[in-house]
Amino acid sequence: LDTPVYMLGLLLLWVPGSSGDVVLTQTPLSLSVTPGGTVSISCKSSQSLKYSDGNTYLYWFQHKPGQSPQLLIYQVSNRYTGVPDRFTGSGAETDFTLTISSVQAEDAGVYYCLQAYQESNTLKTHKPKSTQGD
């Protein structure tokens, strides 16, 4: 009996920054996961994402085909409302990790990290440009 395998896809992101371009690189680019397993996705930034206000504006999203991207984690490690606790964000400065424990079939999709920052009352985000030509 074959064990099902779930695919998680990743993107390399480019984000324009206020003090030079910020490049976010995710690894691995793709991976197969058996049900109940644990996976970690790395996101490395070309420069620190910690701002002068002391906050680090690094977000993790999940994107499933035919759906809008869903926010999982905000400001490195805070789970968005309704996100299961098996999704965990960690890291600081330039190195960040999304860990998914007890992987389920519904977790299949594309995951990406995003840099965003808040200036006064306006949240400024930058649409990532994928190297995969979408």
Residue frames as a rotation matrix with the C-alpha (Angstrom) as fourth column:
LEU 1
0.579 0.816 0.000 0.00
0.816 -0.579 0.000 0.00
0.000 0.000 -1.000 0.00
ASP 2
-0.318 -0.717 0.620 1.53
0.700 -0.619 -0.357 3.29
0.640 0.321 0.698 -1.09
THR 3
-0.068 0.202 -0.977 1.69
0.826 -0.538 -0.169 6.13
-0.560 -0.818 -0.131 1.39
PRO 4
0.730 0.365 0.578 0.40
0.646 -0.647 -0.407 9.38
0.225 0.670 -0.708 -0.08
VAL 5
-0.372 -0.875 -0.310 2.95
0.887 -0.434 0.160 12.11
-0.274 -0.216 0.937 -0.56
TYR 6
0.744 0.643 -0.180 2.11
0.591 -0.760 -0.270 15.80
-0.310 0.094 -0.946 -0.45
MET 7
-0.131 -0.785 0.605 3.93
0.923 -0.320 -0.215 18.44
0.362 0.530 0.766 -2.43
LEU 8
0.608 0.196 -0.770 4.81
0.499 -0.848 0.178 21.82
-0.618 -0.492 -0.613 -1.03
GLY 9
0.301 -0.490 0.818 6.06
0.858 -0.236 -0.457 24.36
0.417 0.839 0.350 -3.55
LEU 10
0.267 -0.308 -0.913 8.21
0.626 -0.665 0.408 27.36
-0.733 -0.680 0.016 -2.78
LEU 11
0.807 0.032 0.590 9.16
0.504 -0.558 -0.659 30.59
0.308 0.829 -0.466 -4.51
LEU 12
-0.416 -0.863 -0.288 12.16
0.899 -0.438 0.012 32.86
-0.137 -0.254 0.957 -4.69
LEU 13
0.644 0.765 -0.009 10.94
0.764 -0.643 -0.055 36.38
-0.047 0.028 -0.998 -3.97
TRP 14
-0.603 -0.726 0.330 12.27
0.724 -0.672 -0.156 39.81
0.335 0.144 0.931 -4.81
VAL 15
0.499 0.780 -0.378 11.02
0.867 -0.450 0.217 42.72
-0.001 -0.436 -0.900 -2.77
PRO 16
-0.018 -0.506 0.862 11.91
0.368 -0.805 -0.465 46.37
0.930 0.309 0.201 -3.34
GLY 17
0.251 0.040 -0.967 13.08
0.968 -0.019 0.251 47.90
-0.009 -0.999 -0.043 -0.09
SER 18
0.979 0.203 0.020 13.52
0.202 -0.978 0.050 51.46
0.030 -0.045 -0.999 1.11
SER 19
0.491 -0.870 -0.055 17.26
-0.682 -0.423 0.597 51.08
-0.543 -0.255 -0.800 1.69
GLY 20
-0.629 -0.650 -0.427 18.21
-0.773 0.466 0.430 48.93
-0.081 0.601 -0.795 -1.26
ASP 21
0.149 0.715 -0.683 16.52
-0.721 0.551 0.420 45.87
0.677 0.430 0.598 -2.68
VAL 22
-0.197 -0.089 0.976 15.68
-0.821 0.560 -0.115 43.11
-0.536 -0.824 -0.183 -0.24
VAL 23
-0.193 0.096 -0.977 16.03
-0.703 0.681 0.205 39.63
0.685 0.726 -0.064 -1.70
LEU 24
0.107 0.307 0.946 14.21
-0.857 0.511 -0.068 36.82
-0.504 -0.803 0.318 0.08
THR 25
-0.338 -0.313 -0.888 15.40
-0.751 0.658 0.054 33.32
0.567 0.685 -0.457 -0.80
GLN 26
0.425 0.571 0.702 13.47
-0.858 0.502 0.111 30.24
-0.289 -0.649 0.704 0.21
THR 27
-0.468 -0.516 -0.717 14.79
-0.650 0.751 -0.117 26.71
0.599 0.411 -0.687 0.44
PRO 28
-0.689 -0.446 0.571 14.14
0.360 0.473 0.804 24.02
-0.628 0.760 -0.165 -0.50
LEU 29
-0.839 0.361 -0.407 12.39
-0.543 -0.591 0.596 24.91
-0.025 0.721 0.693 -3.75
SER 30
0.240 0.926 -0.291 10.04
-0.790 0.361 0.496 21.94
0.564 0.111 0.818 -3.40
LEU 31
-0.815 -0.489 0.311 9.66
-0.579 0.651 -0.492 18.94
0.038 -0.581 -0.813 -1.17
SER 32
-0.044 0.760 -0.649 7.59
-0.236 0.623 0.746 15.82
0.971 0.186 0.151 -0.68
VAL 33
-0.638 -0.086 0.766 6.12
-0.760 -0.096 -0.643 15.09
0.128 -0.992 -0.004 2.71
THR 34
-0.623 0.462 -0.631 4.54
0.321 0.887 0.333 11.97
0.713 0.005 -0.701 4.15
PRO 35
0.344 0.855 0.388 1.39
-0.121 -0.369 0.922 12.39
0.931 -0.364 -0.024 6.26
GLY 36
0.942 0.089 -0.325 2.13
0.305 0.186 0.934 13.13
0.143 -0.979 0.148 9.89
GLY 37
0.082 -0.997 0.004 5.66
0.969 0.079 -0.234 14.29
0.233 0.023 0.972 9.12
THR 38
0.605 -0.011 -0.796 7.33
0.365 -0.885 0.289 17.58
-0.708 -0.466 -0.531 9.93
VAL 39
0.242 -0.532 0.811 8.82
0.921 -0.136 -0.365 20.00
0.304 0.835 0.458 7.41
SER 40
0.236 -0.242 -0.941 10.78
0.449 -0.831 0.327 23.21
-0.862 -0.500 -0.087 7.71
ILE 41
0.527 -0.035 0.849 10.96
0.795 -0.331 -0.508 25.92
0.299 0.943 -0.147 5.07
SER 42
-0.144 -0.707 -0.692 13.77
0.798 -0.496 0.341 28.45
-0.585 -0.503 0.636 5.26
CYS 43
0.758 0.290 0.584 13.56
0.572 -0.726 -0.382 32.09
0.313 0.624 -0.716 4.23
LYS 44
-0.052 -0.858 -0.511 16.78
0.878 -0.283 0.387 34.10
-0.476 -0.428 0.768 4.15
SER 45
0.925 0.380 -0.019 16.89
0.344 -0.857 -0.383 37.85
-0.162 0.348 -0.924 3.61
SER 46
0.260 -0.854 0.450 19.74
0.715 -0.143 -0.685 39.77
0.650 0.499 0.573 2.01
GLN 47
-0.653 -0.448 0.610 19.49
-0.106 -0.743 -0.660 42.29
0.750 -0.496 0.438 4.85
SER 48
-0.910 0.278 -0.307 17.97
0.376 0.243 -0.894 42.54
-0.174 -0.929 -0.326 8.31
LEU 49
-0.333 0.883 0.330 14.19
0.413 -0.178 0.893 42.87
0.848 0.433 -0.305 8.38
LYS 50
0.037 0.281 -0.959 14.22
0.991 -0.137 -0.001 44.37
-0.132 -0.950 -0.283 11.88
TYR 51
0.199 0.148 0.969 13.09
0.512 -0.858 0.026 47.98
0.835 0.491 -0.247 11.76
SER 52
-0.671 -0.559 0.487 13.87
-0.018 -0.644 -0.765 50.92
0.741 -0.522 0.423 14.01
ASP 53
0.084 0.784 0.616 10.61
-0.844 -0.272 0.462 50.37
0.529 -0.559 0.639 15.88
GLY 54
-0.483 -0.407 0.775 11.98
-0.798 0.569 -0.199 47.03
-0.360 -0.714 -0.600 17.07
ASN 55
0.441 0.738 0.511 9.60
-0.367 0.668 -0.648 44.92
-0.819 0.098 0.566 14.99
THR 56
-0.791 -0.610 0.042 10.50
-0.259 0.396 0.881 42.43
-0.554 0.686 -0.471 12.29
TYR 57
0.124 0.930 -0.347 8.01
-0.718 -0.157 -0.678 42.47
-0.685 0.333 0.648 9.45
LEU 58
-0.835 -0.361 -0.416 8.28
-0.543 0.670 0.507 38.96
0.096 0.649 -0.755 8.02
TYR 59
0.077 0.960 0.269 5.10
-0.843 0.207 -0.497 37.14
-0.533 -0.188 0.825 7.02
TRP 60
-0.931 -0.262 0.255 4.33
-0.110 0.866 0.487 33.61
-0.348 0.425 -0.836 5.80
PHE 61
-0.041 0.929 -0.368 1.52
-0.926 -0.174 -0.335 32.85
-0.375 0.327 0.867 3.35
GLN 62
-0.591 0.015 0.807 -0.03
0.197 0.972 0.126 29.66
-0.783 0.233 -0.577 2.01
HIS 63
-0.254 0.491 -0.833 -1.40
-0.878 -0.479 -0.014 29.62
-0.406 0.728 0.553 -1.54
LYS 64
-0.401 0.241 0.884 -3.62
0.238 0.959 -0.154 26.84
-0.885 0.148 -0.442 -2.87
PRO 65
-0.955 0.011 0.298 -4.70
0.296 -0.085 0.951 26.56
0.035 0.996 0.078 -6.52
GLY 66
-0.308 0.895 0.324 -7.83
0.536 -0.118 0.836 28.56
0.786 0.431 -0.443 -7.30
GLN 67
0.604 0.491 -0.628 -7.76
0.789 -0.262 0.555 30.37
0.108 -0.831 -0.545 -3.95
SER 68
0.679 -0.388 0.623 -6.40
-0.299 -0.921 -0.249 33.63
0.671 -0.017 -0.742 -2.64
PRO 69
-0.368 -0.860 -0.353 -3.19
0.179 0.307 -0.935 33.46
0.912 -0.407 0.040 -0.59
GLN 70
0.768 0.623 -0.152 -3.87
0.208 -0.018 0.978 32.99
0.606 -0.782 -0.143 3.11
LEU 71
0.039 -0.734 0.678 -1.86
-0.703 -0.502 -0.503 34.64
0.710 -0.457 -0.536 5.86
LEU 72
0.423 0.012 -0.906 -0.39
0.416 0.886 0.206 32.08
0.805 -0.464 0.370 8.25
ILE 73
0.204 -0.530 -0.823 2.20
0.961 -0.053 0.272 33.93
-0.188 -0.846 0.499 10.31
TYR 74
0.695 -0.027 0.718 2.80
0.246 -0.930 -0.273 37.64
0.675 0.366 -0.640 10.88
GLN 75
0.503 -0.623 0.599 5.81
-0.773 -0.634 -0.010 39.41
0.386 -0.458 -0.801 12.37
VAL 76
-0.448 -0.872 -0.197 7.93
-0.793 0.489 -0.362 36.25
0.413 -0.006 -0.911 12.33
SER 77
-0.944 -0.130 -0.302 6.11
0.020 0.894 -0.447 34.06
0.328 -0.428 -0.842 14.85
ASN 78
-0.633 0.767 0.104 2.53
-0.444 -0.250 -0.860 35.20
-0.634 -0.591 0.499 15.44
ARG 79
-0.797 0.419 0.434 -0.16
0.582 0.726 0.368 32.85
-0.161 0.546 -0.822 14.14
TYR 80
-0.794 0.603 0.077 -3.01
-0.495 -0.715 0.493 34.54
0.352 0.353 0.867 12.31
THR 81
-0.289 0.788 0.544 -6.54
-0.805 0.108 -0.583 33.92
-0.518 -0.606 0.603 13.60
GLY 82
0.698 0.714 0.057 -7.71
-0.611 0.636 -0.471 30.37
-0.372 0.294 0.880 12.89
VAL 83
0.237 -0.697 -0.677 -4.32
-0.684 0.375 -0.625 29.02
0.690 0.611 -0.388 11.82
PRO 84
0.907 0.140 -0.398 -3.62
0.115 0.826 0.552 25.63
0.406 -0.546 0.733 13.46
ASP 85
0.736 -0.626 0.257 -0.82
-0.590 -0.408 0.697 25.55
-0.332 -0.664 -0.670 16.02
ARG 86
0.538 -0.578 0.613 1.08
0.544 0.794 0.271 23.00
-0.644 0.188 0.742 13.93
PHE 87
0.487 -0.398 0.777 2.22
0.601 -0.493 -0.629 26.00
0.634 0.773 -0.001 11.85
THR 88
0.672 -0.349 -0.654 5.10
0.540 -0.375 0.754 27.70
-0.508 -0.859 -0.063 13.63
GLY 89
0.705 -0.473 0.528 7.21
0.229 -0.553 -0.801 30.66
0.671 0.686 -0.281 12.59
SER 90
0.707 -0.554 -0.440 10.62
0.483 -0.078 0.872 31.43
-0.517 -0.829 0.212 14.03
GLY 91
0.108 -0.796 0.596 13.82
0.950 -0.093 -0.297 33.35
0.292 0.598 0.746 13.33
ALA 92
0.614 -0.007 -0.789 15.31
0.382 -0.873 0.305 36.84
-0.691 -0.488 -0.533 13.56
GLU 93
-0.065 -0.714 -0.697 17.17
-0.257 -0.663 0.703 39.50
-0.964 0.225 -0.140 11.56
THR 94
-0.259 -0.143 -0.955 17.86
-0.952 -0.129 0.278 37.68
-0.163 0.981 -0.103 8.25
ASP 95
-0.864 -0.128 -0.487 17.06
-0.247 0.951 0.188 33.99
0.439 0.283 -0.853 8.88
PHE 96
-0.267 0.875 0.404 13.50
-0.919 -0.106 -0.380 32.73
-0.290 -0.472 0.832 9.25
THR 97
-0.981 -0.053 -0.187 11.78
-0.102 0.960 0.262 29.35
0.165 0.276 -0.947 9.30
LEU 98
0.036 0.994 0.108 8.25
-0.991 0.022 0.134 28.09
0.131 -0.111 0.985 8.83
THR 99
-0.953 -0.299 0.049 7.74
-0.303 0.932 -0.197 24.68
0.013 -0.203 -0.979 10.43
ILE 100
0.100 0.981 -0.169 4.70
-0.916 0.157 0.370 22.53
0.389 0.118 0.913 9.73
SER 101
-0.853 -0.340 0.397 4.28
-0.490 0.783 -0.383 19.59
-0.180 -0.521 -0.834 12.08
SER 102
-0.446 0.687 0.574 1.86
0.262 0.713 -0.650 16.68
-0.856 -0.140 -0.498 11.65
VAL 103
-0.816 0.034 -0.577 1.47
-0.507 -0.520 0.687 17.52
-0.277 0.854 0.441 7.96
GLN 104
-0.110 0.868 0.484 -1.99
0.182 0.497 -0.849 16.87
-0.977 -0.005 -0.212 6.52
ALA 105
-0.242 0.075 0.968 -3.29
0.940 0.264 0.214 16.54
-0.240 0.962 -0.134 2.97
GLU 106
0.741 0.654 0.152 -4.86
0.672 -0.724 -0.155 19.99
0.009 0.217 -0.976 3.17
ASP 107
0.467 -0.648 -0.602 -1.41
0.089 -0.643 0.761 21.51
-0.880 -0.409 -0.242 3.67
ALA 108
-0.159 -0.521 0.838 -0.44
0.902 0.269 0.338 20.91
-0.402 0.810 0.427 0.04
GLY 109
0.885 0.447 0.130 0.23
0.458 -0.786 -0.415 24.18
-0.083 0.427 -0.901 -1.75
VAL 110
0.070 -0.846 0.529 2.73
0.580 -0.397 -0.711 26.96
0.811 0.357 0.463 -2.31
TYR 111
0.685 0.054 -0.727 4.28
0.695 -0.349 0.629 28.68
-0.219 -0.936 -0.277 0.69
TYR 112
0.050 -0.723 0.689 6.10
0.650 -0.500 -0.572 31.97
0.758 0.477 0.445 0.59
CYS 113
-0.066 -0.175 -0.982 7.58
0.888 -0.459 0.022 34.53
-0.455 -0.871 0.186 2.90
LEU 114
0.332 0.269 0.904 6.90
0.671 -0.741 -0.025 38.23
0.663 0.615 -0.427 2.44
GLN 115
-0.698 -0.517 -0.495 8.49
0.712 -0.573 -0.406 41.36
-0.074 -0.636 0.768 3.80
ALA 116
0.257 0.730 0.633 6.13
0.567 -0.645 0.513 44.14
0.783 0.227 -0.579 4.83
TYR 117
-0.725 -0.478 -0.495 6.46
0.680 -0.386 -0.623 47.12
0.107 -0.789 0.606 7.12
GLN 118
0.404 0.911 -0.077 4.18
0.898 -0.379 0.223 49.62
0.174 -0.159 -0.972 8.79
GLU 119
-0.796 -0.573 0.194 4.69
0.544 -0.819 -0.183 53.34
0.264 -0.041 0.964 8.57
SER 120
-0.783 0.560 0.271 2.34
-0.622 -0.701 -0.348 55.41
-0.005 -0.441 0.898 10.75
ASN 121
-0.122 0.828 0.548 -1.15
-0.498 0.426 -0.755 54.00
-0.859 -0.364 0.360 10.12
THR 122
0.604 0.305 -0.736 -0.44
-0.796 0.181 -0.578 52.60
-0.043 0.935 0.352 6.67
LEU 123
0.299 -0.488 0.820 0.72
-0.019 0.856 0.517 49.04
-0.954 -0.170 0.247 6.10
LYS 124
0.355 -0.279 -0.892 3.03
-0.913 -0.307 -0.268 49.02
-0.199 0.910 -0.364 3.09
THR 125
0.336 -0.241 0.911 3.51
0.067 0.970 0.232 45.71
-0.940 -0.017 0.342 1.35
HIS 126
-0.236 -0.488 -0.841 5.41
-0.874 -0.272 0.402 44.85
-0.425 0.830 -0.362 -1.78
LYS 127
0.839 0.542 0.041 4.09
-0.452 0.737 -0.502 42.37
-0.303 0.403 0.864 -4.28
PRO 128
-0.004 -0.895 0.447 6.75
-0.209 0.438 0.875 39.70
-0.978 -0.090 -0.189 -4.78
LYS 129
0.412 0.001 -0.911 8.08
-0.911 0.003 -0.412 38.94
0.002 1.000 0.003 -8.22
SER 130
0.668 -0.113 0.736 8.49
-0.137 0.953 0.270 35.21
-0.732 -0.281 0.621 -8.70
THR 131
-0.392 -0.841 -0.373 11.45
-0.691 0.001 0.723 33.83
-0.608 0.541 -0.581 -10.61
GLN 132
-0.601 0.213 0.771 9.03
0.377 0.925 0.038 31.27
-0.705 0.314 -0.636 -12.00
GLY 133
-1.000 0.002 0.026 7.52
0.022 -0.476 0.879 33.80
0.014 0.880 0.476 -14.39
ASP 134
-0.243 0.970 0.001 3.97
0.969 0.243 -0.041 34.17
-0.040 -0.009 -0.999 -13.17
